Amino acid sequence: MSAGGPKTRPQVPEGKSRFLTTTQKTIVEGAFHVGYTTTWESFQKEVPYSTPKKP
């Protein structure tokens, strides 16, 4: 285990894919791990509802 020295973590580059972006969070004192933030981009189109024609 490490002594009570300063907490450091290697910087990880931002991960990008077609609909997903992952970024590394900053170190929070007292937290067990650093963690990552995941951002999803919408890949579905939302179309306003219109009532169908009556037969």
N, CA, C and O atoms as CSV, one atom per row, in Angstrom:
chain,resi,resn,atom,element,x,y,z
A,1,MET,N,N,0.848,-1.179,0.000
A,1,MET,CA,C,0.000,0.000,0.000
A,1,MET,C,C,0.887,1.233,0.000
A,1,MET,O,O,2.034,1.190,0.447
A,2,SER,N,N,0.356,2.305,-0.494
A,2,SER,CA,C,1.136,3.532,-0.559
A,2,SER,C,C,1.067,4.271,0.774
A,2,SER,O,O,0.115,4.135,1.543
A,3,ALA,N,N,2.089,5.041,1.008
A,3,ALA,CA,C,2.115,5.857,2.218
A,3,ALA,C,C,1.162,7.033,2.036
A,3,ALA,O,O,0.416,7.069,1.057
A,4,GLY,N,N,1.169,7.956,2.921
A,4,GLY,CA,C,0.247,9.081,2.867
A,4,GLY,C,C,0.669,10.172,1.916
A,4,GLY,O,O,0.364,11.340,2.158
A,5,GLY,N,N,1.357,9.840,0.844
A,5,GLY,CA,C,1.821,10.835,-0.118
A,5,GLY,C,C,0.694,11.423,-0.940
A,5,GLY,O,O,-0.459,11.015,-0.801
A,6,PRO,N,N,1.020,12.381,-1.798
A,6,PRO,CA,C,-0.022,12.995,-2.627
A,6,PRO,C,C,-0.586,11.987,-3.631
A,6,PRO,O,O,0.138,11.147,-4.163
A,7,LYS,N,N,-1.864,12.088,-3.870
A,7,LYS,CA,C,-2.514,11.172,-4.805
A,7,LYS,C,C,-2.285,11.670,-6.231
A,7,LYS,O,O,-2.568,12.822,-6.559
A,8,THR,N,N,-1.778,10.794,-7.049
A,8,THR,CA,C,-1.580,11.129,-8.453
A,8,THR,C,C,-2.159,10.019,-9.302
A,8,THR,O,O,-2.283,8.877,-8.860
A,9,ARG,N,N,-2.502,10.361,-10.493
A,9,ARG,CA,C,-3.050,9.390,-11.431
A,9,ARG,C,C,-2.649,9.835,-12.831
A,9,ARG,O,O,-2.718,11.024,-13.141
A,10,PRO,N,N,-2.235,8.907,-13.674
A,10,PRO,CA,C,-1.858,9.310,-15.021
A,10,PRO,C,C,-3.062,9.867,-15.782
A,10,PRO,O,O,-4.178,9.362,-15.657
A,11,GLN,N,N,-2.822,10.905,-16.566
A,11,GLN,CA,C,-3.888,11.486,-17.368
A,11,GLN,C,C,-4.228,10.539,-18.506
A,11,GLN,O,O,-3.340,10.062,-19.211
A,12,VAL,N,N,-5.492,10.274,-18.682
A,12,VAL,CA,C,-5.974,9.406,-19.746
A,12,VAL,C,C,-6.609,10.296,-20.808
A,12,VAL,O,O,-7.408,11.171,-20.475
A,13,PRO,N,N,-6.269,10.091,-22.085
A,13,PRO,CA,C,-6.875,10.943,-23.116
A,13,PRO,C,C,-8.380,10.686,-23.224
A,13,PRO,O,O,-8.877,9.622,-22.858
A,14,GLU,N,N,-9.077,11.681,-23.733
A,14,GLU,CA,C,-10.521,11.572,-23.904
A,14,GLU,C,C,-10.836,10.489,-24.931
A,14,GLU,O,O,-10.258,10.469,-26.017
A,15,GLY,N,N,-11.748,9.598,-24.586
A,15,GLY,CA,C,-12.114,8.521,-25.494
A,15,GLY,C,C,-13.327,8.905,-26.313
A,15,GLY,O,O,-14.339,9.340,-25.762
A,16,LYS,N,N,-13.236,8.747,-27.622
A,16,LYS,CA,C,-14.352,9.116,-28.493
A,16,LYS,C,C,-14.687,7.958,-29.413
A,16,LYS,O,O,-13.798,7.308,-29.965
A,17,SER,N,N,-15.966,7.709,-29.570
A,17,SER,CA,C,-16.451,6.773,-30.565
A,17,SER,C,C,-17.625,7.456,-31.268
A,17,SER,O,O,-17.842,8.655,-31.089
A,18,ARG,N,N,-18.362,6.717,-32.047
A,18,ARG,CA,C,-19.403,7.326,-32.870
A,18,ARG,C,C,-20.462,8.061,-32.045
A,18,ARG,O,O,-20.824,9.186,-32.390
A,19,PHE,N,N,-20.959,7.468,-30.986
A,19,PHE,CA,C,-22.022,8.075,-30.187
A,19,PHE,C,C,-21.649,8.249,-28.718
A,19,PHE,O,O,-22.512,8.598,-27.912
A,20,LEU,N,N,-20.396,8.018,-28.347
A,20,LEU,CA,C,-20.007,7.992,-26.950
A,20,LEU,C,C,-18.705,8.760,-26.736
A,20,LEU,O,O,-17.761,8.625,-27.515
A,21,THR,N,N,-18.661,9.562,-25.681
A,21,THR,CA,C,-17.447,10.264,-25.288
A,21,THR,C,C,-17.194,9.974,-23.811
A,21,THR,O,O,-18.091,10.124,-22.981
A,22,THR,N,N,-15.973,9.560,-23.485
A,22,THR,CA,C,-15.613,9.244,-22.110
A,22,THR,C,C,-14.477,10.162,-21.674
A,22,THR,O,O,-13.462,10.267,-22.362
A,23,THR,N,N,-14.646,10.829,-20.527
A,23,THR,CA,C,-13.618,11.702,-19.987
A,23,THR,C,C,-13.317,11.288,-18.547
A,23,THR,O,O,-14.186,10.774,-17.843
A,24,GLN,N,N,-12.092,11.517,-18.127
A,24,GLN,CA,C,-11.660,11.153,-16.782
A,24,GLN,C,C,-12.049,12.246,-15.799
A,24,GLN,O,O,-11.862,13.429,-16.083
A,25,LYS,N,N,-12.589,11.861,-14.641
A,25,LYS,CA,C,-12.934,12.826,-13.597
A,25,LYS,C,C,-11.677,13.214,-12.829
A,25,LYS,O,O,-10.660,12.525,-12.906
A,26,THR,N,N,-11.748,14.308,-12.093
A,26,THR,CA,C,-10.627,14.737,-11.263
A,26,THR,C,C,-10.631,13.952,-9.958
A,26,THR,O,O,-11.649,13.377,-9.573
A,27,ILE,N,N,-9.504,13.932,-9.291
A,27,ILE,CA,C,-9.374,13.218,-8.021
A,27,ILE,C,C,-10.134,13.968,-6.931
A,27,ILE,O,O,-9.961,15.175,-6.762
A,28,VAL,N,N,-10.976,13.246,-6.196
A,28,VAL,CA,C,-11.722,13.808,-5.073
A,28,VAL,C,C,-11.130,13.214,-3.800
A,28,VAL,O,O,-11.015,11.995,-3.671
A,29,GLU,N,N,-10.762,14.063,-2.882
A,29,GLU,CA,C,-10.153,13.608,-1.643
A,29,GLU,C,C,-11.123,12.718,-0.884
A,29,GLU,O,O,-12.272,13.103,-0.663
A,30,GLY,N,N,-10.681,11.540,-0.483
A,30,GLY,CA,C,-11.505,10.613,0.267
A,30,GLY,C,C,-12.246,9.614,-0.599
A,30,GLY,O,O,-12.870,8.692,-0.075
A,31,ALA,N,N,-12.192,9.774,-1.912
A,31,ALA,CA,C,-12.876,8.833,-2.804
A,31,ALA,C,C,-11.976,7.625,-3.050
A,31,ALA,O,O,-10.751,7.737,-3.014
A,32,PHE,N,N,-12.588,6.478,-3.298
A,32,PHE,CA,C,-11.832,5.251,-3.505
A,32,PHE,C,C,-11.186,5.215,-4.891
A,32,PHE,O,O,-10.065,4.729,-5.042
A,33,HIS,N,N,-11.877,5.718,-5.880
A,33,HIS,CA,C,-11.343,5.725,-7.241
A,33,HIS,C,C,-11.679,7.048,-7.923
A,33,HIS,O,O,-12.475,7.837,-7.415
A,34,VAL,N,N,-11.063,7.277,-9.074
A,34,VAL,CA,C,-11.270,8.528,-9.797
A,34,VAL,C,C,-12.569,8.463,-10.596
A,34,VAL,O,O,-13.448,9.301,-10.396
A,35,GLY,N,N,-12.709,7.517,-11.469
A,35,GLY,CA,C,-13.932,7.362,-12.239
A,35,GLY,C,C,-13.907,8.119,-13.552
A,35,GLY,O,O,-12.976,8.872,-13.839
A,36,TYR,N,N,-14.927,7.908,-14.326
A,36,TYR,CA,C,-15.029,8.489,-15.657
A,36,TYR,C,C,-16.442,9.004,-15.877
A,36,TYR,O,O,-17.395,8.507,-15.277
A,37,THR,N,N,-16.572,10.007,-16.745
A,37,THR,CA,C,-17.861,10.542,-17.132
A,37,THR,C,C,-18.160,10.067,-18.542
A,37,THR,O,O,-17.324,10.205,-19.435
A,38,THR,N,N,-19.336,9.512,-18.748
A,38,THR,CA,C,-19.733,9.004,-20.048
A,38,THR,C,C,-20.854,9.869,-20.597
A,38,THR,O,O,-21.871,10.067,-19.931
A,39,THR,N,N,-20.676,10.388,-21.812
A,39,THR,CA,C,-21.668,11.236,-22.456
A,39,THR,C,C,-22.145,10.564,-23.728
A,39,THR,O,O,-21.350,10.291,-24.628
A,40,TRP,N,N,-23.443,10.296,-23.806
A,40,TRP,CA,C,-24.032,9.674,-24.992
A,40,TRP,C,C,-24.604,10.743,-25.904
A,40,TRP,O,O,-25.245,11.685,-25.439
A,41,GLU,N,N,-24.372,10.597,-27.203
A,41,GLU,CA,C,-25.006,11.459,-28.185
A,41,GLU,C,C,-26.217,10.717,-28.733
A,41,GLU,O,O,-26.171,9.504,-28.939
A,42,SER,N,N,-27.283,11.441,-28.963
A,42,SER,CA,C,-28.506,10.812,-29.441
A,42,SER,C,C,-28.313,10.307,-30.867
A,42,SER,O,O,-27.754,11.013,-31.706
A,43,PHE,N,N,-28.768,9.105,-31.140
A,43,PHE,CA,C,-28.665,8.568,-32.485
A,43,PHE,C,C,-30.038,8.240,-33.059
A,43,PHE,O,O,-30.141,7.656,-34.137
A,44,GLN,N,N,-31.084,8.612,-32.343
A,44,GLN,CA,C,-32.443,8.440,-32.847
A,44,GLN,C,C,-33.060,9.799,-33.101
A,44,GLN,O,O,-32.825,10.749,-32.355
A,45,LYS,N,N,-33.845,9.886,-34.152
A,45,LYS,CA,C,-34.549,11.134,-34.449
A,45,LYS,C,C,-35.905,11.094,-33.765
A,45,LYS,O,O,-36.582,10.065,-33.768
A,46,GLU,N,N,-36.295,12.206,-33.185
A,46,GLU,CA,C,-37.587,12.288,-32.546
A,46,GLU,C,C,-38.514,13.091,-33.451
A,46,GLU,O,O,-38.266,14.263,-33.736
A,47,VAL,N,N,-39.577,12.446,-33.893
A,47,VAL,CA,C,-40.523,13.074,-34.814
A,47,VAL,C,C,-41.803,13.361,-34.045
A,47,VAL,O,O,-42.297,12.497,-33.321
A,48,PRO,N,N,-42.347,14.567,-34.196
A,48,PRO,CA,C,-43.594,14.872,-33.483
A,48,PRO,C,C,-44.725,13.945,-33.936
A,48,PRO,O,O,-44.817,13.580,-35.108
A,49,TYR,N,N,-45.570,13.578,-32.991
A,49,TYR,CA,C,-46.666,12.650,-33.280
A,49,TYR,C,C,-47.756,13.351,-34.058
A,49,TYR,O,O,-48.141,14.475,-33.737
A,50,SER,N,N,-48.248,12.685,-35.078
A,50,SER,CA,C,-49.425,13.174,-35.805
A,50,SER,C,C,-50.413,12.020,-35.888
A,50,SER,O,O,-50.022,10.869,-36.085
A,51,THR,N,N,-51.690,12.333,-35.736
A,51,THR,CA,C,-52.697,11.275,-35.747
A,51,THR,C,C,-52.799,10.673,-37.135
A,51,THR,O,O,-52.721,11.397,-38.128
A,52,PRO,N,N,-52.972,9.359,-37.223
A,52,PRO,CA,C,-53.068,8.712,-38.517
A,52,PRO,C,C,-54.382,9.043,-39.217
A,52,PRO,O,O,-55.358,9.450,-38.588
A,53,LYS,N,N,-54.379,8.861,-40.518
A,53,LYS,CA,C,-55.602,9.108,-41.290
A,53,LYS,C,C,-56.670,8.093,-40.913
A,53,LYS,O,O,-56.367,6.938,-40.613
A,54,LYS,N,N,-57.906,8.528,-40.932
A,54,LYS,CA,C,-59.002,7.591,-40.667
A,54,LYS,C,C,-59.355,6.895,-41.975
A,54,LYS,O,O,-59.335,7.522,-43.034
A,55,PRO,N,N,-59.676,5.613,-41.913
A,55,PRO,CA,C,-59.997,4.896,-43.148
A,55,PRO,C,C,-61.313,5.318,-43.775
A,55,PRO,O,O,-61.697,4.790,-44.818
